[in-house]
Amino acid sequence: MIEIHIHDNTGTITRAGIRERGGFYLQQGRSWVTLSAAEAARLREFLETHQ
């Protein structure tokens, strides 16, 4: 498993990692978001076409 910690200027830590079953997760405080590999691909496509 790969995990990174992202710190912003307010001191908030965001954890991001790759799930063992594919896809990835984000955690900020008590809030979690998980995306499957297919959901991550759709999100990437959307973000790339709406810049």
Helices and strands as residue ranges (DSSP letters): E 3-7, E 13-18, E 24-28, E 31-35, H 37-49
